[in-house]
Amino acid sequence: MPLKDLLMERFKVRTRAVENPLITSVGATALKVLSNNPNRLGFTIINLSTNVIYLALTNNVSDTYGIRLNAGGGSASMAWDTEFDMVAWAWWVLATGAGSAIYTLEVVEY
């Protein structure tokens, strides 16, 4: 049975992946990386840069406030069944240097 059919049978949901919905790089100014989306079931954010990136629920994200994503592959993943409502909320990022590349993948219901 195809995966889409298994998901529909078990969870009664159809999903699709969305790559980089808002931005692909960040600098020393806080940017929204994911908008509030009540249809988001999970996401992964990966730091592709040589700088450290910080992730938080507000634009007050800083090097002393947020989840640290280390350079060269540091990541954060969240799913609805472990982080609950927080998965659907808006998320902000800030980097320790300009032009810091990130990759964002969100899974949404449609």
Secondary structure, DSSP 8 states (H G I E B T S, - for coil): --HHHHHHHHHS--EEEEE-SS-SEE-SS-EEEE---TTEEEEEEEE-SSS-EEEESSTT-BTTBSEEE-TTT-EEEEEHHHHGGGGGS-EEEEESSTTEEEEEEEEEE-
